[in-house]
C-alpha cells in the first residue's frame, strides 16, 4: 500500500566503518505525490503505525521512562473484553495484564507484549500508550 506513494529510495554510502556505534547510513525516500495524503484506516495501516510506534517505544524504554501511561483498560472496556479474553492466545497471564493496567506501578510491557495486546484489541499502539508524553493517544499516520 505505501509502496504506491514512493517514487524512489536512495541509499547513500555508509560512514563510520563496517561495524560499531559510529556507523551511519543516509537513506533518502522520495514520494510521488503532492499535498495531503489520507491513508485509510485498516489492518495494514494499523500494522504500519505499530511498526513506527515500535521505534518510539524502544526509544522510551532506552530512556528508562517506566511511567508510560496506557489506555489498555479503557479500550478493553469499550470493546467489552475481559482480561481473560484478552490474554487468550497471548503468552501473558491475566494477572500481568492487571498489573500493566495499573499505570505507573510496573515497568511498561516489552514491545512484543505491547504489540500483541494492540493487535488483539485491533488498535494502533499509539492509541494504547502515551508515547509522546502529551497524553494525546493518537497517531499522526492513521488518525486513530
C-alpha positions as CSV (number, residue, x, y, z in Angstrom):
1,X,0.0,0.0,0.0
2,X,2.7,2.5,1.0
3,X,4.8,1.5,-2.0
4,X,2.5,3.2,-4.4
5,X,3.4,6.6,-2.8
6,X,7.2,6.0,-3.1
7,X,8.9,7.2,-6.2
8,X,12.4,6.0,-5.3
9,X,14.7,5.2,-2.4
10,X,18.3,6.4,-2.5
11,X,20.7,4.6,-0.1
12,X,24.0,6.5,0.4
13,X,27.4,5.1,1.2
14,X,27.8,4.2,4.8
15,X,30.3,6.1,7.0
16,X,32.0,5.2,10.3
17,X,33.5,1.8,9.5
18,X,32.0,-1.6,8.8
19,X,30.5,-2.1,12.3
20,X,30.0,-0.3,15.6
21,X,28.1,2.5,17.1
22,X,29.7,5.2,14.8
23,X,28.3,3.6,11.6
24,X,25.8,5.8,9.9
25,X,24.0,5.4,6.6
26,X,21.7,8.0,5.0
27,X,18.6,6.9,3.2
28,X,16.5,9.3,1.1
29,X,12.9,8.5,0.3
30,X,11.2,10.4,-2.5
31,X,7.4,10.4,-2.6
32,X,5.5,10.7,-5.8
33,X,2.5,12.8,-4.6
34,X,2.0,16.4,-3.8
35,X,-0.3,17.6,-1.0
36,X,-2.0,15.9,1.9
37,X,-2.5,12.2,1.8
38,X,-5.2,10.5,3.9
39,X,-4.2,6.9,4.5
40,X,-7.3,4.6,5.0
41,X,-7.6,3.1,8.5
42,X,-7.4,-0.7,8.1
43,X,-5.4,-3.6,9.3
44,X,-2.4,-2.7,7.1
45,X,-2.5,0.8,8.4
46,X,-2.5,-0.4,12.0
47,X,0.5,-2.6,11.2
48,X,2.4,0.3,9.7
49,X,1.6,2.5,12.6
50,X,2.6,-0.2,15.0
51,X,6.0,-0.5,13.2
52,X,6.5,3.2,13.6
53,X,5.4,3.1,17.2
54,X,8.0,0.3,17.9
55,X,10.8,2.7,17.2
56,X,9.4,5.3,19.6
57,X,8.5,2.7,22.2
58,X,12.0,1.2,22.2
59,X,13.5,4.7,22.5
60,X,11.2,5.4,25.5
61,X,12.4,2.2,27.1
62,X,16.0,3.0,26.5
63,X,15.5,6.4,28.2
64,X,14.2,4.5,31.3
65,X,10.8,6.1,31.2
66,X,8.9,3.5,33.2
67,X,5.8,5.5,34.0
68,X,4.4,5.4,30.4
69,X,0.6,5.8,30.8
70,X,-1.6,3.5,28.9
71,X,-5.3,3.1,28.0
72,X,-5.4,-0.7,27.8
73,X,-8.2,-1.0,30.4
74,X,-10.2,1.8,28.8
75,X,-10.0,0.3,25.3
76,X,-10.7,-3.2,26.7
77,X,-13.9,-1.9,28.4
78,X,-15.0,-0.1,25.2
79,X,-14.8,-3.4,23.3
80,X,-16.4,-5.3,26.2
81,X,-13.4,-7.7,26.5
82,X,-12.4,-9.2,29.9
83,X,-8.8,-9.5,30.9
84,X,-9.1,-13.3,30.5
85,X,-10.4,-13.0,27.0
86,X,-7.6,-10.6,26.1
87,X,-4.9,-12.9,27.2
88,X,-6.3,-16.0,25.4
89,X,-3.8,-16.8,22.7
90,X,-1.2,-14.5,24.1
91,X,1.9,-15.5,26.1
92,X,0.9,-13.5,29.2
93,X,-1.3,-14.0,32.2
94,X,-4.4,-12.2,33.3
95,X,-2.5,-11.0,36.4
96,X,0.2,-9.4,34.2
97,X,-2.5,-7.5,32.2
98,X,-3.9,-6.3,35.5
99,X,-0.5,-5.1,36.6
100,X,0.1,-3.3,33.3
101,X,-3.3,-1.6,33.5
102,X,-2.3,-0.1,36.8
103,X,-0.5,2.9,35.3
104,X,3.0,3.5,36.6
105,X,3.1,0.6,39.1
106,X,5.3,-1.5,36.9
107,X,7.7,-1.3,34.0
108,X,6.0,-1.0,30.7
109,X,5.5,-4.3,28.9
110,X,8.0,-5.5,26.3
111,X,7.5,-4.3,22.8
112,X,6.4,-7.8,21.8
113,X,3.7,-7.9,24.5
114,X,2.6,-4.3,23.8
115,X,2.3,-5.1,20.1
116,X,0.4,-8.3,20.7
117,X,-2.1,-6.6,23.0
118,X,-2.6,-3.8,20.5
119,X,-3.2,-6.3,17.7
120,X,-5.6,-8.4,19.8
121,X,-7.5,-5.2,20.7
122,X,-7.4,-4.1,17.0
123,X,-5.9,-0.7,17.7
124,X,-2.8,1.1,16.9
125,X,-0.1,1.1,19.6
126,X,-0.2,4.9,19.7
127,X,-3.9,4.7,20.8
128,X,-2.9,2.4,23.6
129,X,0.2,4.1,25.0
130,X,1.2,7.7,25.7
131,X,4.3,7.5,23.5
132,X,4.8,11.3,23.0
133,X,4.2,12.2,26.7
134,X,1.4,14.6,25.7
135,X,-1.5,12.3,26.6
136,X,-2.9,12.6,23.1
137,X,-3.1,8.9,22.5
138,X,-3.3,9.4,18.7
139,X,-1.2,8.5,15.7
140,X,-0.3,11.1,13.0
141,X,-0.5,8.4,10.3
142,X,-3.9,6.7,10.8
143,X,-5.6,9.5,12.8
144,X,-6.8,6.9,15.3
